[in-house]
Amino acid sequence: MERIIAKYYIETPFNVEKAALILAGEQSSGTFVSVPGETKDLKQRFAARVEKVDVVESVTEPAIPSSKAISNAYHRAHIEISWSIENVGYNLPVLISTLQGNLYELSQFTGLKLLDIQFPSSYVGHFKGPRFGVAGSRKSTHVEGRPLIGTIIKPSIGMTPVDTAKLVKTLVEAGVDFIKDDELQSAAANSKLEDRVDAIMRIINEHADKTGKKVMYAFNISDEMDSMLSRYEYIVKAGGTCAMLSINSVGLAGVKKICDQGELVIHGHRNGWGMLNRHPLLGIDFKAYQKLWRLAGIDQLHVNGIQNKFWESDDSVVQSIEACLNPLFSSGLLLPVVSSGQWGGQAFETYRRTQTIDLLYMAGGGIMAHPDGPGGGVVALQQAWEGAVKGYNMETAIRLYPEFAKSVKKFG
């Protein structure tokens, strides 16, 4: 029987092999004591297996305090546990319960992080994955040969649909490829989503009729299921091309239901990510995280950015971009969304580290606060990426590109 393999980084004051066996038992057929019905045949078919244990080091202080696991030595190791696909079926919530579930609460561990997941090809083949991804996002926006350039509506809360549409008009005329609602804005008291869709799509559709370029706008439809489906349909009828979901808030089952509708590009915002990943020995690594959301079917996913305003390191951002662009399905690569305090200045290091232009490069202030206004901001980002791909250094780009030079003077 084909098996799903999960890789963990653990810390335990107990024997590492024994702790791994406890994890495997807790997350499959076992309990703390043998029970009637737990036969040898049942264990053979359904029990999780410890496939690999590599001890890394021992430390004197626990990563996470525990009143039940006090010791002079805490052992860290990489372990691999496998489950038969019969245990979980094609059920994403049960898959999460199996791979994570109660194991974070086990007293035998003072640290545990899910690093990666390996799925049998037959398991991945059951799911459609991203229907649009990199290729579909490019086709929809008519952008080739460079990253998609995007921005976020700010202020995040308080603007009316009319105010928002005026800003969208400015951005569309400036040549932006992508605009999104802030994750905090879905249907505020003074901005009903349907009213916002009407006002914004009127601008975007008129621009598309004139120029042939339809800017992608990600409307945040995050809500309860019936409301999300209704809002999704409203966007489709208005001629929209994208919906945004706060994926950690909506959950795998909700996200998959929306993705399964199959008519809109789904922009996945990962707000809440810090509580899942920030501690080096707790939570889930992005490599495993993005695979779960790809199974659900999202097309675009935030990865933070080089020299960002948050806690995440540049190395982590680069690894996240690589993870999104590593094939999992036969079609539909996940489009990495680079954001967080970005402007054209980071384009050079981003390209040097990743060697890819398959990105949605998001800048808020980096566009809106440009000395020449949003038009200058969009041009400056396009120039920065052109220079980065051509191998120019910052000084050469400043000399060649006037709009970019002004952004350096403003932001650099």
Secondary structure, DSSP 8 states (H G I E B T S, - for coil): --EEEEEEEEEESS-HHHHHHHHHHHTTT--SS--TT--HHHHHHHS-EEEEEEEEEEESS-SS--TT---S-EEEEEEEEEEEHHHHTT-HHHHHHHHTGGGGG-TT-SEEEEEEEE--HHHHHHS---SSHHHHHHHHHT--SS-EEEEE-SSSSS--HHHHHHHHHHHHHHT-SEEE--TT-SSBTTB-HHHHHHHHHHHHHHHHHHHS---EEEEE--S-HHHHHHHHHHHHHTT--EEEEEHHHH-HHHHHHHHTT-SSEEEEE-TTHHHHHSSTTEEE-HHHHHHHHHHHT-SEEEEE-TT-SSS--HHHHHHHHHHHTS--SSS---EEEE-SS--GGGHHHHHHHH-----EEE-SHHHHT-TTHHHHHHHHHHHHHHHHHHT--HHHHHHH-HHHHHHHHHH-
